[in-house]
Amino acid sequence: MADTLYMVTGASGQLGRLVLAHLRTLVPEDRILGLVRREADAEELRAEGLGARIGDYEDAESLEAAFERVGRLLLISGSAVGQRARQHRNVVDAAKASGVGFIAYTSILDAAHSGMALAAEHRLTEEMIRDAGIPHAFLRNGWYSENLLASLENDLKLGKHLGAAGEGKFSTAPRRDYAEAAAIVLSAEGHEGATYELAGDTAFTLTDLAKNIFAISGKNVIYVDMSEADYKEALVEVGVPEAFAGILADSDAWAAKGALYSESKDLSTLIGHPTEPIEETIRRALP
């Protein structure tokens, strides 16, 4: 694989940047490409010694040109919920037309069976990749620990962490653990046909999360459980767009039923070390 080009899509995003950082420890830097939408982001990658190409999930022609001579591609799922199936179709079609030899795709935990609203587009994308006949691996990422800590500053201020997950457990890991796994799968042969259920080693409830925030910060925080509808309304009130608030509330409601819990150790097995405990992620996230 000495001449293989490795491309990471969404390379300017939070996950993409972390994947690139680990990938450069595994393969020669001059074989790494990041796909970005803006020239400014491309120049930033080039300044770091990496390759960059311009392409947009909405522009099939730009993707086909960007994928020229790419051997192994990491498709990081788009952020435009509701538009992703169409966007991912453009990526998969362009990859096939360009002769990409392998696709790793960041899906969602238990995508084949999950009832979460977020899972539907991931399930469709997995089907597209299978139907395209391109060798592939599915990286079914569980919840990022950072998702639950996005409201940390407000939680500390109010003394409350709001949610609708009841006593449902979350098997989370930080983005950098998922990014490390993605880089490992992208960089090496032998993952063709694999489906990895990626989750943190230790699960916890939102009640546990609040207790950990209290123990680590010294500021009393309790978990306030709400109905799905009330949680959505609370998110809208603090400025979350209504459609996305609905997705977050739906995710919590499904977490209450176990949708974001997993006993799989695929993630720690792939990266070769335990996933970061939520307590450590809290410490790093504290203001």
Secondary structure, DSSP 8 states (H G I E B T S, - for coil): -TT--EEESSTTSHHHHHHHHHHTTTS-GGGEEEEESSHHHHHHHHHTT-EEEE-BTTBHHHHHHHTTT--EEEE---S-TTTHHHHHHHHHHHHHHHT--EEEEEEETTTTT---TTHHHHHHHHHHHHHHT--EEEEEE--BHHHHHTTHHHHHHHTEEEES-TT--B--B-HHHHHHHHHHHHHSSS-TTEEEEE--SS-B-HHHHHHHHHHHHSS--EEEE--HHHHHHHHHHTT--HHHHHHHHHHHHHHTTTTT-----HHHHHHTS----HHHHHHHH--
